């Protein structure tokens, strides 16, 4: 998610979960784990407190489940995996500090996260300079993997950065195609929160919607630090828009939807994976029915490949839902585990002295059948799985209405 791109945490996870630390890093020096093997730390960076914690905690818990599964099954002989989670509060400055702390801990061989693309921008160079691999389950801004000029000339800026989520280069147009061709909305008012994820998503949506023949009857930016959107709601009502497309996240999207309807514009609000969370529906209220969201992949509950993940997550006793990125977080963590396995297997069962660089190099060729389907990466570090789903609010919950890929 989202740049984005997800219940405050004040207590330990439920019984049976690994203990996670959100404090400073600890340099374990890859010493013995107590079982005669080597401890490898996998970091997690996500918003564990604040407005987006519903998504962040799902990311952390799902990564935790992957680590526990690898240890239980002895996926990498002689290696015990440990998870360390850090709270970025969806703030780029915190993300950068967390990245530096992970780099300082020599036992960390990979990091899962972050949620927000704007946070990822602050972390990428820190990790790349240290040759420490980062795999995000949620970032969708195309520039992270294809460079700022991605629309005209793709160039990968950091070889240590990968993601299991598809990008806004596909998500925005996918939403435009659905709204124009399926929902039959020809006039749209476009709003964004001015952040990397939201503005980028709104831009790719707008470009495709106009290409299809749709009309953007108005555009506006909102301040994500406020919850009073009455002024923009009035603009939407007076514009004659048949729908609103919002680039941003659910803490603002929910109240925005509610206030637009209260202003007399009985039209759907649509957005990307940043609004795809049950909290959006709670914030938007009773009139949220018909609002739309796109999200990466297919609904996890419908995938045969995800049955064990769903069952194990429930059995794990986690207090929070795995959320929109749970399956992708598990797969991101498992990708790191598989890269570590490759490096260990190639070095006679031991970690080499340059393990970080070798794990990063191995990630490029990682390929396995994951929770979300086939997991592998293209030459930019992007997921090869480009599937997306449109969801609509029905009977107080998100319901999938269309899955597929953007056909262009």
N, C-alpha and C positions, 0 to 999 in steps of 0.2 A: 504494500500500500504505500501502498500506498505509500507520500512525503509529508506520507503519510504518515502509510500507510499503515494495540487493540487491547470497582470494587477494590478498593485499596487493600494492600497486603500489610497486615500488622502482626501476623502470627505465622507459625510454621505451617507447612503443608500438612495435610491429613496423614494419619498413621500409615507407615509403609513407604512414604515418599522419601527420596533422598534429601538430606539437609542441604539447603542452598544458602550461599553467603552473598550478601550484597555489599560487603565491606571491601577494604583494600585487598590487593592481590597478595598471594603468598607464593614465593618461589620455592617449589618443592624439589627442583633440580632433578626431576624424573627419578626419584629414589624409589625404593621398594614400597609396594603397596601393603605389605603385611601378609600377602599370600604368596610371596616369593616372586612376584612379577613387577611390572612397571606401571605406575599410575600416569595416565594421560588425562589432562583436564580439557573439557570442552566448555567454552564460555557461552553464555546467552546474554544478549543485550536486548532489552525491550522495556516498554513502560509498565512497570509493575505497580505503580501508584498513579493516581490522577485519572483524568477523564477517559483515557484510552486503555486503562488497565484491564478491562474485560478482554481485550484482544491480547494484550501483553502476557497476562497470566496463562492464557490458553497456549501461547507459544512456549513459555517456560515449562509448563506441565508436560506438554507433548515431547519436548526435548528430553525431559527427565525420564519419560517412559521409554524412549529409545535407548538411553544410556543404561537404564535398568535391564532392558531386554538384552542388550549386548553383553552385559556382565553375567546375567543369568545363563545365557546360551554359550558363553565363552567364545564370542564371535572372533576375537583376536587373541590367539594363544599368548599367554604371558602378559597380557595388558588388562588392567582394570581401569575403566573409564569413570571419571568423576565430573559432575556438573557444577559450575559456578555461575550464578545468575547475577546480573547487575541491572539496576533500575536507571533508565535514561530519562524517565518522565516525559518522553517525547520531545526532549530538548537537545538540539545539536551540540551544545557545549558539554552537557552531561555525557552524551554519547562519545565525544572525543576523549574526555577524561577516562571513561570506561575502557575505550580502546587502548589508551596508553597503559592502563593498569593490566589489561590482559597481555599486552606485549611484554610487560615487565615480569610476568609470571612465566618462567621458562617451561613449566609443565603444560601450558596451554598450546595445543596444536591445531585448534580450529575454533571459530566463533559462529554461533547461530544468531541471526538477526542483522539489523534491527527491524522494527516495524515500519518506521517512517523513512521515506526516501531522503528527506532533508537531514535526518540524523545520519543516514548512511554517507551522505556527502562529506560530513565532518570526520568520518571514521576511515574512509577508504585509503587515503595516503598513509595514515598511521600504520594500518595493517600491511599495506603493500611494501612500505619501507622495511618492515620486519619479516617480510615473506610469510606472513601469517594468514591462512586462508579464512575467508568470511563467506558464509552462505546464508542469504536472506530468504525467509519463507514468504515475504510480504512486499518487498520493495517493487514498485512497478514503473518508476520513471525511466524512460529509455536511455537518457543521458548517462546513467550510472554504468552501463555496459558498453554503450555505443558512442559516447562522447557528446558534447554539447551541440555539435553540428550533425546529429544523427539523421536528420531528415534529408540531408544532401550528401553527406559523406560519413559513413560509419567508421569509427576508430576506437578500439578498446583502450580505455585509459588505465585500467588496473587489472593485472593478470591474477591477482589474489582474490578478486571479487566474483562471486557466483550467486545465482538465485534460482529457486525452484518455482517461483511465481512468474507468470507471463507479464508482459509489459503494457503500458498505457497506449503504446503505438497500435496495439490490437484492441485493448479494452474500450477506449474511447469510441473508435469507429464501430465496434460491435454493438455498443449501446445506441449509437446514432442509427445504425441499420435497423435495430429492433423498434426504436421509437418512430422512425419514419415509415418503415414498411409494414410492421406488424401492428403497432399501436395507432398508426395512422395520424400521428401528430405532425403537423406541417409548420407550426409556429412555436418556437421555443425561446424562453428567456434563460440566458446562461449566467450563472453566478459562481464565483470561486472565492477561496479564502486567502489568496495571494501566496500560499506556501508552495513549495516545489511540487509536491504531489498534486494538490488541488488545481493549481494553475495549469500544470502540464496536461492533466487529464481533461480539463475543460477545453484546452486548445485542440487536442486531437479529436475530441467529440465535435467541436464546432466545425473544424475543417471537413470532416466527413459528412456532417449533417447538411452543410451548404452544398457539398458536392452532389449529394443525393437530390437536391432541389428544395430543401427546407429553408425556412427563413428564421434568422435569429432576430427577434423583435426588440431585444434589449440585452445589455450586459451590465454586470455590477460586481464589485468586490466587497466582501464583508470582513469585518474585524473579528477574527476567531476568539478574541478575548472578551467579547460581549455576547449577550443573549437577547438583546433587543434588536430585532430585525424589522420593526414595523415600517420603517421608511422604505426599505427595499421591497417589502411585501406589498405596499401601496403601488410602487412602480410596476411590479409584476401584474397586479390587477388591472392597472390602466393601460398596459401594453397590448392586451388582447392575446396573450400567450396561451397556448393549448397545453403546455407542459413547461416545467422548469428543470434544467439540468444543473446540478450542483457539483462542483469539484471541491471536495473536502472530506470531512469526517463526521461521524454521527453526533458528537456532542453539539455541533452547530446545526447539522442537517435536520435533526429532529425538531428543535424549536423553530427553525426556519420554515419547515413544512407546516407546522401547526399555525404559525402566524400568517403565512400566505393564505391558508384556508380561512382563517379568522377575518382576514381583510376582504373576503368575498370572492377570492379566486379558487373555485373548486376544481383544481387541476392537479395532476400527479407531479410529485417531485421525484426525479430520478438522479441517481449518482453511481459512483463506482464502489469498489470493495471497501472503501473507507467508511461507508454508511451501512454496510451489510453486517449488522449486529442486532440482536434483540433489543438492545438499549435504545436504538433509533426509534423503534415502534413505541416504546414506553414514553419517550420524549415527544414524539409527534402526536400522540394521543389517538382518540377514536377515529378521527378522520384520515388516518394514515392509509387506510384501505386504498389500494391501487397505486401507491408509491412503488417505485422500482429501484432495483440495484443490480449491478453486475458484480460478479466475483470470479476469481480465478478458479479454473477447473470445474469439475462436476460436483454435485452435492456428495460429500463424503459418505453419507448414509446409504447412497444408492450404488456405491462402487463395491463389487465383490472383493476387490483388492484391499478394501478398508475394513472389512468385517472384523478381523482380528484386532486391528487398532481400536476400533470403537468398543469392542468387548473388553480389551485389556485396559483401556482408559477408564471405563466404568468400574472395573474391578480394582483399579489403582486407588480409588477413594479420593480422587482430587475434588476439592471444594468448588472449583470453577469449571465451566464448560470449555471444551477444547477450542471452540470458536471457529471463525472463518479460516484461520491459518494453522489449525492444529495438525492436520494431515501433512501440510507443507513443512511445518516445523519438525515433525518426526522424520520426514524424508530428508530435510536439510541436515539434521543431526546424523542420520544414517549414512548420508553421503560422506560426511567427515570420517565416520567410523570405517567405512569401506576404503577411503583413501589411506587411513592409518594402516589398515590391514594389508593393503598392497605394499606399502613402504616396509612394513615389518617382514612380510613374506619374502620380499626381494633382498632383505638384508639378514638372511639366516635366522629369522625369528627375533631380531632385536631392533630397537630404534637406532638409526644412525645419528651421528652428531649434528647433521644438518637436516633433522627431521622436518622442521617447519617448511623449508624450501621444497623438500621432496613430497610432502603431503600436498602442498599447493600445486605442484606439477602433476601429481597423481590425480587430483580432482578433475582435471580436464577430461580424463578418459573414464571417469566413474560412470557406470551404467548398471542399473538394477531395476527390478520390478518393485515399486514402492507402494505406499498407502494410496497415493494419488494417481498411480499408473506408472508408466515407464519414466524413470528418472535418468536424465543425461543432460549434457550441456553442449551448446554450439560453440563456435569459435569466439564468441563474445562473452561467454560465461552465462548466457541466457538459457532458460529451460527450453528443451525441445518440445515439451508438452504445451501446446498453445490453446488448450480448451478453456472456454468460458461459459458462464451460465447467467441468465437473466432471472431475477427473483422478483416477485410481486408480494405486497402485503395483502394477505387474505386471512380473514378470521383471526386477526391479532397475531399472525406469525408470518415469517417469510416462506413463500412457496415457490419452487422452481417452475418457470414457465417456458424456458427455452435453453437448451444446451447446444454448444457447437463451437465452431471456430469462425473467425472473421474471414469472409470470402473476398473482400475487396471489390 
